[in-house]
Amino acid sequence: MLETKKLISFICDTFYDHLPNEAVLRAKHCLLDGLGVSLAGYSHPVTDMLLNYVKDVGAKGSATAIGSGLKTSLPLAALINGPCAM
C-alpha cells in the first residue's frame, strides 16, 4: 500500500513542465504506436465479428470503436478496441 501512495503522490505532484523532454517524446511515440497498431488491428476478422455483435446489441453511447466511427457504450468500445491494439 505504501508503494501505491508513493505513486499517487508522484502523479499528483508532477506537472507537464517538469517532465524531461525525452520522456515526453517517448510518451508521444508510444501513443502514436498504439494508435497505429489499433488502426491496423481494425482490419482483423475478429474486429468484424465484434463490430457486428455490438451493432446487433444496439448499445448507444459516446465511446468510439477506433477506426469505425461507431459510437457505443464504454464497455463495448473497450471490447472492440482492446483486441485491435494487440
Buried (B, 14 or more C-beta within 10 A) or exposed (E): EEEEEEEEEEEEEEEEEEEEEEEEEEEEEEEEEEEEEBEEBBEEEEBEEBBEEBBEEEBEEEBBBBBBEBEBBEEBBEBBBEBBBE
